[in-house]
Amino acid sequence: QTKVVNSGEYGVNRTVKQLKKFNGKVTESKILSTSTVKDPVARVVAQGTKEKVVVGSGNFSWPTNGHISSGYGYRGGEFHQA
């Protein structure tokens, strides 16, 4: 399972060009300078975002409440395991 944390953004550059035109058409183009106005922001995607199922620890609370009503051994003529 994936989840988009940040969608990201494009950066902005500023370019200054010198254009030469002849009869309204660009005949020559020269880049004078470039500068970064805003840096791009990367897209962040979190992977493995599913919530884990909560399960018990597997341990019993000890000592437990109550008493043993019939212990290990014979009961009613048969062997009984508690």
Helices and strands as residue ranges (DSSP letters): E 2-6, E 12-22, E 25-38, E 44-47, E 73-75, E 78-80
